[in-house]
Amino acid sequence: MSAPTDDAFYASVNVFDSFDQGADQARYQPLPAGWIVGNADIVKSTQAKAQGQAKAVNMAGAAVIAGVTNALAGQAIPYVFGGDGASFAVPARLAPAAAEALAAVAAWVTQNLGLQMRAGMVPVEAIRAAGLDVCVARYAASSNVRYAMFSGGGMRWAERQVKLGLFKVPAAAPDAQPDLTGLSCNWEAIPSALGVILTLIITPSGGFGDPRFTALAARLNSMLSDTSQARCPLPDNGPPFRWPPSGFSLMTIVTRRPGESVLVRRLLLALESLVAALVLWTGVRVGGFDPARYRRELVANADFRGYDDGLRMTLDCTVAHADRIDAVLAEARAAGVCSYGAHREAAALLTCIAPLPMQSDHVHFIDGASGGYTLAAMQLKAGDAVRPA
């Protein structure tokens, strides 16, 4: 049997439907030669979140995924949301369009959100020359969506290179306008129902294939089997929604068309969001849109955990169970099995990409509402997961 072409590679990648299988290195396939890894993140995202811009930071990260995937006209590519940024991989044929879209998103973020975004495109050959790799698998979070999982250490290496100012994409014009169709942040922050929102980033000290890390991942996953102790932060009927949504100003920026006045956009968006609120509150079907089904799919499709050269999760936990998870991770770190960062807070935040809400493949990224992955990553870098008081 011949190897799949570049364009067919991702569709051929293994799919698993039990998250426990994500630590199994045998399920991952290396990117073909010639592929390019894209990365973008917000400079000083910790400071931005501390200043109350967490929703804007998450919106910027999701904008990378929306802008690039929209520019590729339906070509499925592997990507991962990182809270204050995102990473993805594309075959060489699609790299120019992806780089142009990435640069446009970075310019748009600076111009419209007041945040500085750095962005780069790293050839997989450069990653392999550094002794690492990028391998990918697909996790079916539900029957409607499949999220990419990464191993090999290459994605994190590429991210570090971009942060050092290497492999930069050519800058776009300051007024560049990426296609952000489907990007939204209309949902409210989701308060913890069990006690605390716990965000974790856990990386293997001995490589992703280390059997000790595989055993640690299995132990952690078993600790999450009791949903009375830890679960996805979304309630069964979806997150809270109010009108006007707290993300109204951000959505005005995202949806405003070139040349459209801010006032006109705000009036139209107010009407659109009011209609959406009424539909979601009443549960009345409108055309082909079933709000009850959409809420169920939103929860099922949520991206609250994954593998990205390590294990990442945003969980709603009891305080006692969060303490138990901390103890297991501290023990594993002391034994040289992993490094980890953890952050606790009161609520989670949801950022969505739903180009066609009547279809079922809408994706939803979850992070902590005020610190989340950004502060967990800080602790990971410092090598010490200090629990906030």
Residue, then its C-alpha position, 0 to 999 in steps of 0.5 A: m500500500s502506497a503512502p498517503t499524499d501530503d494532502a491526504f496524510y492527516a485524513s489517514v492519521n490514527v483516530f482514537d476515541s478513548f482519551d486514555q489512549g492518548a499517551d500511547q506513542a504507537r498511535y502517533q505518526p510523524l509528519p511527512a517531509g516538507w511539512i511546516v509547523g506554524n506557531a503564534d503567541i501573545v507577548k506578555s500574555t501574563q500581564a495582559k491577563a492580569q489586566g483583565q484581558a483574558k478573553a481578548v488573549n484567548m480570542a487572539g489564540a483562537a483567531v490563529i486557528a480560525g484565520v488559518t483554517n478559513a484561508l485553507a478553504g476547508q483543508a483539514i490540518p492538525y492544530v492545537f489551542g494554547g490559551d495565549g496562542a496556537s500551533f498547527a502543521v501544514p504541507a508545503r503546498l499550503a504553507p504560503a497561504a497559511a503564512e499569509a493568514l498567520a501574518a494577517v492574524a498577527a497584524w489584526v490582533t495588534q491593530n484591533l486587540g492592542l496585543q502584540m503577537r509573534a508568529g513563525m513557521v518552522p520546517v519539520e526538517a529544522i525540528r528533526a535536525a535538532g533531534l526532535d520530531v513532530c508526530v500526530a494522532r487524532y482524538a475523537a472527543s465526540s462523533n462530530v470533532r477530532y482534535a489533533m494530539f502531538s508528540g515528539g517534542g517538536m511542537r514545543w521546540a518550534e514554539r521556543q524558536v519563534k519566541l526567540g525571534l527565529f523563523k518569523v513570517p513576513a509582516a502583513a500590512p497593519d490593516a490586514q483583515p484575516d477571515l475570522t468567520g465563525l470565531s466567537c466569545n459570546w458565552e459567559a465565564i463558567p464558575s466552578a461547580l465542584g470547587v475549583i478550576l484546575t489548569l494543568i500542563i504536564t511534560p515528560s522528563g524522559g520523552f513522550g514514549d517514556p513508560r513512566f510518563t505513560a503510567l503517570a498519564a494512565r494514573l491521572n486519567s483514572m483519577l478523572s473517571d469519577t465525575s463527582q470529583a473532576r470533570c469538564p468545566l462545562p455544565d451538562n446544558g452548556p455554559p451561561f449566556r446573557w444579553p448583552p454578552s460580556g464579550f460584546s465589545l470583542m465581537t464587535i471588533v471581530t465581526r466588523r467589516p472593512g469600512e463599516s462604522v462601529l455604530v452600525r456594527r454594534l447595532l446589528l450585533a446587538l440585534e443578532s445577539l438578542v435573537a441568539a439569546l432568545v433562541l438559546w433561552t427558549g429552546v425554540r428551533v429556528g430553521g435548521f438550528d436546534p438550540a438544545r442539540y447545539r448545547r449538547e454538542l457544545v459540551a461533547n465537542a469541548d476541547f478541555r484536555g489534550y496531548d501537546d508534547g505532554l498532557r494539558m487539561t482544564l478541569d472542574c475539581t473538588v479542592a480535595h481532588a485537586d490536592r490529590i492530583d497535585a500530590v501525585l504530580a509532585e511525587a512524579r516530578a521528584a522522581g524525575v518523571c515529569s515537569y508540571g505547571a498548575h493553576r487554580e481559579a474560580a471560573a473557566l472561559l470558552t472561546c468558539i469556532a462555529p462557522l456554520p452553527m447548524q452543522s455539528d463540527h463546531v469546536h470550543f476551546i476551554d481555558g481558565a478565566s483569568g490565568g489558566y494555561t498562561l500561568a500554568a506555563m509560567q510555573l512549568k518554565a520555573g520548574d515549580a508548580v506553586r499553588p496560588a494562595 
